[in-house]
């Protein structure tokens, strides 16, 4: 049980990659703190996992809620060893001149500010403990302009640079900051993308997407020393070498 005794906070834990990550980490011995806006879903997941899980309702775009979730985690488990920034949204999908500005901004609030909020709130505790891992879900959209995804591309590109800044400022304090670009994953977000009918990604078949268990297992591997050489960088699950290291091939 390679993560036994560790405590991981997982955002966007109600479904998809987040929910699968909770199962994988708990099976590896970690305490898991499940953050999402949907109280019912994360509470059911926590009951399914058992005593090593806690469900905390949290809107990651609100700093006060994220900070309170960190404090509750400290009270429950005594520390935070791993932060997994998984929460993300992509709707509304459409040309940037046709999207409601407030809706566009909400994507930035969740995808970018949500990551900053978690990092800002957890860093003092990790640094005082001598280190920790901050793992963030990135995307190929961080590096390529995709029609209809101006908010998603902009937020993921910013998060990629934020990850580098975390590393630059905090590697000396034992903080391991690594991004994960999983490729297209069979989650609810892909159903939303499919329904939009915009850009080639929406034309992919469901069988083209990898299962959410794959990035969940990769995140667990990223907590190991074997992934240290990627600190401050981004891992791509499209890379066959990485898939072999994770045990997916």
Secondary structure, 3 states (H helix, E strand, C coil): CCCCCCEEEEECCCCHHHHHHHHHHHHCCCEEEEEECCHHHHHHHHHHHCCCEEEEECCCCCHHHHHHHHHHHHHHHCCCCEEEECCCCCCCCCCCCCCCHHHHHHHHHHHHHHHHHHHHHHHHHHHHHCCEEEEEECCHHHCCCCCCCHHHHHHHHHHHHHHHHHHHHHHHHCEEEEEEECCCECCHHHHHHHHHCCCHHHHCCHHHCECHHHHHHHHHHHCCHHHHHHCCCEEECCCHHHHHHHCCC
